[in-house]
Amino acid sequence: MCVPARAEPLGDYGRPQDSPFIDEFLPWLKNGWGEITGTAVPAAPYTDDERELRDRAYIILQPIELRLPSRFTLAGVDFVELWNLIFNPPSYDVRSYGDTLIARAYRSQAARYAQLTDDIRADTALVGPFFTTAQRVLDADDVRRRSFHYVSQGSDRIGMAQRRIDENRVLISEVYRRFGERIASYRYALETLLVLTPSPAAVEAEKSLYRLEEQFRRVTAPPPVDPSVIVRK
């Protein structure tokens, strides 16, 4: 699978590795970003599944092709990129991956197809784990919502919990949409390679793409939420 061309080590699920330096000396970068941006709102603590959901979402929300890190990289952790990928996903260009694959230097056209096939298979392995975690989060949110009846009216805890429910739903919806865009990217890349550099290797790439499409068809998007909901913590 394509991995970002950077020297920073990657942690679980392709996220930037946690940094003891940041944890010790600059914890506000991870936990108090809103204190310097003025955008934070009170929110419930993350559950284990909600943290895992965000870890898995990180690699899926990234464009497939290589991306350069921002200038705000400290101790191996690019916090600007992490924030933007999860909370303010950039617009997605379906053609970018295929164009990048064509522009890169390879020794043979078979290597391009091999790269495409590897990337498709890597995404296939991401679908099940993400949406299994997402379902656990949605189930827990249903429990949250039902518990509102047992909390004193007007409690600010209800507002905090509702914001987390909305945040989870928006994040899952965004990842669902991004999976569809990534599949479209692979389809465009395969068609481009077939036109420019036909090869028998296209057969295996096509089979891999079909398996990814089948895997994705087995999952469903969460119920829609108000598009005005802004995901932030």
C-alpha positions as a Markdown table, in Angstrom:
| # | Residue | x | y | z |
|---|---|---|---|---|
| 1 | Met | 0.0 | 0.0 | 0.0 |
| 2 | Cys | 1.2 | 3.5 | -0.6 |
| 3 | Val | 2.5 | 5.1 | 2.5 |
| 4 | Pro | 3.3 | 8.8 | 3.1 |
| 5 | Ala | 6.9 | 9.6 | 2.1 |
| 6 | Arg | 8.0 | 11.0 | 5.4 |
| 7 | Ala | 10.5 | 10.1 | 8.1 |
| 8 | Glu | 8.1 | 10.2 | 11.0 |
| 9 | Pro | 7.3 | 6.7 | 12.4 |
| 10 | Leu | 3.6 | 5.6 | 12.1 |
| 11 | Gly | 1.6 | 4.2 | 15.0 |
| 12 | Asp | -1.5 | 2.1 | 15.1 |
| 13 | Tyr | -3.7 | 2.1 | 12.0 |
| 14 | Gly | -1.3 | 4.4 | 10.1 |
| 15 | Arg | -1.7 | 7.4 | 12.5 |
| 16 | Pro | 1.3 | 9.5 | 13.5 |
| 17 | Gln | 3.0 | 7.8 | 16.5 |
| 18 | Asp | 2.3 | 9.2 | 19.9 |
| 19 | Ser | 5.1 | 11.4 | 21.2 |
| 20 | Pro | 6.2 | 11.4 | 24.9 |
| 21 | Phe | 7.6 | 14.8 | 24.3 |
| 22 | Ile | 4.2 | 16.2 | 23.3 |
| 23 | Asp | 2.5 | 14.4 | 26.1 |
| 24 | Glu | 4.9 | 15.8 | 28.7 |
| 25 | Phe | 5.6 | 19.3 | 27.5 |
| 26 | Leu | 2.9 | 20.3 | 24.9 |
| 27 | Pro | -0.3 | 18.4 | 25.9 |
| 28 | Trp | -2.5 | 21.3 | 24.7 |
| 29 | Leu | -1.6 | 20.3 | 21.1 |
| 30 | Lys | -3.6 | 17.1 | 21.5 |
| 31 | Asn | -6.1 | 18.0 | 24.2 |
| 32 | Gly | -6.6 | 21.7 | 24.2 |
| 33 | Trp | -6.4 | 22.8 | 20.6 |
| 34 | Gly | -9.6 | 24.8 | 21.0 |
| 35 | Glu | -8.0 | 26.9 | 23.7 |
| 36 | Ile | -5.9 | 28.7 | 21.1 |
| 37 | Thr | -8.4 | 28.5 | 18.3 |
| 38 | Gly | -11.5 | 29.4 | 20.2 |
| 39 | Thr | -13.5 | 26.6 | 18.5 |
| 40 | Ala | -13.8 | 24.0 | 21.3 |
| 41 | Val | -17.0 | 23.1 | 23.0 |
| 42 | Pro | -17.4 | 20.9 | 26.1 |
| 43 | Ala | -17.6 | 17.2 | 25.1 |
| 44 | Ala | -17.8 | 13.9 | 26.8 |
| 45 | Pro | -14.6 | 11.9 | 27.3 |
| 46 | Tyr | -13.9 | 9.4 | 24.6 |
| 47 | Thr | -14.7 | 5.7 | 25.1 |
| 48 | Asp | -12.2 | 3.1 | 24.0 |
| 49 | Asp | -14.2 | 2.4 | 20.9 |
| 50 | Glu | -14.5 | 6.1 | 20.0 |
| 51 | Arg | -10.7 | 6.4 | 20.2 |
| 52 | Glu | -10.3 | 3.3 | 18.0 |
| 53 | Leu | -12.8 | 4.7 | 15.6 |
| 54 | Arg | -10.8 | 7.9 | 15.2 |
| 55 | Asp | -7.6 | 5.9 | 14.9 |
| 56 | Arg | -9.0 | 3.8 | 12.1 |
| 57 | Ala | -10.6 | 6.8 | 10.4 |
| 58 | Tyr | -7.3 | 8.7 | 10.1 |
| 59 | Ile | -5.7 | 6.4 | 7.4 |
| 60 | Ile | -9.0 | 6.2 | 5.5 |
| 61 | Leu | -9.6 | 9.9 | 5.3 |
| 62 | Gln | -6.1 | 10.5 | 3.8 |
| 63 | Pro | -5.8 | 10.7 | 0.0 |
| 64 | Ile | -4.4 | 7.4 | -1.3 |
| 65 | Glu | -1.4 | 9.1 | -3.0 |
| 66 | Leu | 1.6 | 10.5 | -1.2 |
| 67 | Arg | 1.1 | 13.7 | 0.7 |
| 68 | Leu | 3.6 | 16.1 | 2.1 |
| 69 | Pro | 3.5 | 16.8 | 5.8 |
| 70 | Ser | 2.7 | 20.3 | 7.0 |
| 71 | Arg | 5.3 | 22.6 | 8.5 |
| 72 | Phe | 3.8 | 22.1 | 12.0 |
| 73 | Thr | 5.4 | 18.7 | 12.7 |
| 74 | Leu | 6.8 | 18.3 | 16.2 |
| 75 | Ala | 8.5 | 15.2 | 17.5 |
| 76 | Gly | 7.1 | 13.0 | 14.7 |
| 77 | Val | 3.5 | 14.1 | 15.1 |
| 78 | Asp | 1.8 | 16.3 | 12.5 |
| 79 | Phe | -1.1 | 17.7 | 14.4 |
| 80 | Val | -2.3 | 20.1 | 11.8 |
| 81 | Glu | -2.7 | 17.2 | 9.3 |
| 82 | Leu | -4.3 | 15.0 | 11.9 |
| 83 | Trp | -6.8 | 17.7 | 12.9 |
| 84 | Asn | -7.7 | 18.6 | 9.3 |
| 85 | Leu | -8.1 | 14.9 | 8.1 |
| 86 | Ile | -10.5 | 14.0 | 10.9 |
| 87 | Phe | -12.4 | 17.2 | 11.6 |
| 88 | Asn | -12.1 | 19.2 | 8.3 |
| 89 | Pro | -11.5 | 16.7 | 5.5 |
| 90 | Pro | -10.3 | 18.3 | 2.3 |
| 91 | Ser | -12.1 | 18.0 | -0.9 |
| 92 | Tyr | -11.3 | 14.7 | -2.7 |
| 93 | Asp | -10.1 | 14.5 | -6.3 |
| 94 | Val | -11.0 | 11.0 | -7.7 |
| 95 | Arg | -8.5 | 11.4 | -10.5 |
| 96 | Ser | -5.5 | 12.3 | -8.3 |
| 97 | Tyr | -4.4 | 8.8 | -7.3 |
| 98 | Gly | -4.5 | 7.5 | -10.9 |
| 99 | Asp | -2.7 | 10.6 | -12.2 |
| 100 | Thr | 0.0 | 10.2 | -9.5 |
| 101 | Leu | 0.3 | 6.5 | -10.4 |
| 102 | Ile | 0.9 | 7.3 | -14.0 |
| 103 | Ala | 3.4 | 10.2 | -13.2 |
| 104 | Arg | 5.6 | 8.1 | -11.0 |
| 105 | Ala | 8.6 | 6.3 | -12.5 |
| 106 | Tyr | 8.3 | 2.5 | -12.6 |
| 107 | Arg | 10.5 | -0.1 | -14.3 |
| 108 | Ser | 7.5 | -1.7 | -16.0 |
| 109 | Gln | 3.7 | -1.3 | -16.4 |
| 110 | Ala | 3.3 | -4.4 | -14.3 |
| 111 | Ala | 4.7 | -2.6 | -11.3 |
| 112 | Arg | 2.0 | 0.1 | -11.6 |
| 113 | Tyr | -0.7 | -2.6 | -11.6 |
| 114 | Ala | 1.0 | -4.3 | -8.7 |
| 115 | Gln | 0.9 | -1.0 | -6.7 |
| 116 | Leu | -2.7 | -0.5 | -7.6 |
| 117 | Thr | -3.6 | -4.1 | -6.6 |
| 118 | Asp | -1.8 | -3.8 | -3.3 |
| 119 | Asp | -3.5 | -0.5 | -2.4 |
| 120 | Ile | -6.9 | -2.0 | -3.3 |
| 121 | Arg | -6.3 | -5.0 | -1.1 |
| 122 | Ala | -5.1 | -2.8 | 1.8 |
| 123 | Asp | -8.4 | -0.9 | 1.7 |
| 124 | Thr | -10.4 | -4.1 | 1.6 |
| 125 | Ala | -8.7 | -5.0 | 4.9 |
| 126 | Leu | -9.8 | -1.7 | 6.4 |
| 127 | Val | -13.6 | -1.9 | 5.7 |
| 128 | Gly | -14.6 | -4.6 | 8.1 |
| 129 | Pro | -12.6 | -3.5 | 11.2 |
| 130 | Phe | -13.7 | 0.2 | 10.8 |
| 131 | Phe | -17.4 | -0.5 | 10.4 |
| 132 | Thr | -17.4 | -3.2 | 13.1 |
| 133 | Thr | -16.0 | -0.5 | 15.5 |
| 134 | Ala | -18.5 | 2.0 | 14.1 |
| 135 | Gln | -21.4 | -0.3 | 14.9 |
| 136 | Arg | -20.2 | -0.7 | 18.5 |
| 137 | Val | -20.0 | 3.1 | 18.8 |
| 138 | Leu | -23.5 | 3.6 | 17.3 |
| 139 | Asp | -24.9 | 0.9 | 19.7 |
| 140 | Ala | -23.3 | 2.7 | 22.6 |
| 141 | Asp | -24.8 | 6.0 | 21.4 |
| 142 | Asp | -28.2 | 4.4 | 21.4 |
| 143 | Val | -27.7 | 3.6 | 25.1 |
| 144 | Arg | -26.6 | 7.2 | 25.7 |
| 145 | Arg | -29.7 | 8.5 | 24.1 |
| 146 | Arg | -32.0 | 6.2 | 26.0 |
| 147 | Ser | -30.3 | 7.3 | 29.3 |
| 148 | Phe | -31.3 | 10.9 | 28.7 |
| 149 | His | -34.7 | 10.1 | 30.2 |
| 150 | Tyr | -33.0 | 9.3 | 33.6 |
| 151 | Val | -31.0 | 12.5 | 33.7 |
| 152 | Ser | -32.2 | 15.7 | 35.3 |
| 153 | Gln | -33.8 | 18.0 | 32.8 |
| 154 | Gly | -31.6 | 20.9 | 31.7 |
| 155 | Ser | -28.4 | 19.0 | 32.7 |
| 156 | Asp | -25.4 | 20.2 | 30.6 |
| 157 | Arg | -24.4 | 16.5 | 30.5 |
| 158 | Ile | -27.1 | 15.8 | 28.0 |
| 159 | Gly | -25.8 | 18.5 | 25.7 |
| 160 | Met | -22.2 | 17.1 | 26.0 |
| 161 | Ala | -23.4 | 13.6 | 25.2 |
| 162 | Gln | -25.6 | 14.7 | 22.3 |
| 163 | Arg | -22.6 | 16.6 | 20.8 |
| 164 | Arg | -20.5 | 13.4 | 21.0 |
| 165 | Ile | -23.3 | 11.4 | 19.4 |
| 166 | Asp | -23.5 | 13.9 | 16.5 |
| 167 | Glu | -19.7 | 13.9 | 16.2 |
| 168 | Asn | -19.5 | 10.1 | 16.0 |
| 169 | Arg | -22.3 | 10.1 | 13.4 |
| 170 | Val | -20.6 | 12.7 | 11.2 |
| 171 | Leu | -17.3 | 11.0 | 11.4 |
| 172 | Ile | -18.7 | 7.6 | 10.4 |
| 173 | Ser | -20.6 | 9.2 | 7.6 |
| 174 | Glu | -17.5 | 11.0 | 6.3 |
| 175 | Val | -15.5 | 7.7 | 6.3 |
| 176 | Tyr | -18.3 | 5.9 | 4.5 |
| 177 | Arg | -18.3 | 8.6 | 1.9 |
| 178 | Arg | -14.5 | 8.5 | 1.6 |
| 179 | Phe | -14.5 | 4.8 | 1.0 |
| 180 | Gly | -16.8 | 5.3 | -1.9 |
| 181 | Glu | -14.5 | 8.0 | -3.3 |
| 182 | Arg | -11.5 | 5.8 | -2.8 |
| 183 | Ile | -13.2 | 3.0 | -4.8 |
| 184 | Ala | -14.0 | 5.5 | -7.5 |
| 185 | Ser | -10.3 | 6.5 | -7.5 |
| 186 | Tyr | -9.2 | 2.9 | -8.0 |
| 187 | Arg | -11.7 | 2.5 | -10.8 |
| 188 | Tyr | -10.4 | 5.6 | -12.5 |
| 189 | Ala | -6.8 | 4.5 | -12.0 |
| 190 | Leu | -7.5 | 1.0 | -13.5 |
| 191 | Glu | -9.2 | 2.5 | -16.5 |
| 192 | Thr | -6.4 | 4.9 | -17.1 |
| 193 | Leu | -3.8 | 2.2 | -16.9 |
| 194 | Leu | -5.7 | 0.0 | -19.3 |
| 195 | Val | -5.8 | 2.9 | -21.8 |
| 196 | Leu | -2.2 | 4.0 | -21.4 |
| 197 | Thr | -0.3 | 0.8 | -20.5 |
| 198 | Pro | -2.4 | -2.3 | -21.1 |
| 199 | Ser | -1.2 | -5.4 | -19.3 |
| 200 | Pro | -2.5 | -8.9 | -18.3 |
| 201 | Ala | -1.9 | -7.7 | -14.7 |
| 202 | Ala | -5.1 | -5.7 | -15.1 |
| 203 | Val | -7.1 | -8.9 | -14.5 |
| 204 | Glu | -5.8 | -9.3 | -10.9 |
| 205 | Ala | -6.4 | -5.6 | -10.2 |
| 206 | Glu | -9.9 | -5.9 | -11.5 |
| 207 | Lys | -10.6 | -8.9 | -9.3 |
| 208 | Ser | -9.2 | -7.1 | -6.3 |
| 209 | Leu | -11.4 | -4.1 | -7.0 |
| 210 | Tyr | -14.5 | -6.2 | -7.3 |
| 211 | Arg | -13.7 | -7.8 | -3.9 |
| 212 | Leu | -13.4 | -4.3 | -2.4 |
| 213 | Glu | -16.7 | -3.2 | -3.9 |
| 214 | Glu | -18.4 | -6.4 | -2.6 |
| 215 | Gln | -17.0 | -5.8 | 0.9 |
| 216 | Phe | -18.2 | -2.2 | 0.9 |
| 217 | Arg | -21.7 | -3.1 | -0.3 |
| 218 | Arg | -22.1 | -5.2 | 2.9 |
| 219 | Val | -21.9 | -2.1 | 5.1 |
| 220 | Thr | -24.4 | 0.8 | 5.4 |
| 221 | Ala | -24.0 | 4.4 | 6.1 |
| 222 | Pro | -25.3 | 5.7 | 9.5 |
| 223 | Pro | -28.6 | 7.6 | 9.5 |
| 224 | Pro | -28.1 | 11.2 | 8.3 |
| 225 | Val | -27.5 | 14.0 | 10.7 |
| 226 | Asp | -27.8 | 17.8 | 10.4 |
| 227 | Pro | -25.0 | 18.8 | 8.0 |
| 228 | Ser | -24.5 | 21.9 | 10.1 |
| 229 | Val | -23.0 | 19.8 | 12.9 |
| 230 | Ile | -19.3 | 20.6 | 13.2 |
| 231 | Val | -17.1 | 17.9 | 14.5 |
| 232 | Arg | -14.7 | 19.4 | 17.1 |
| 233 | Lys | -13.5 | 18.8 | 20.5 |
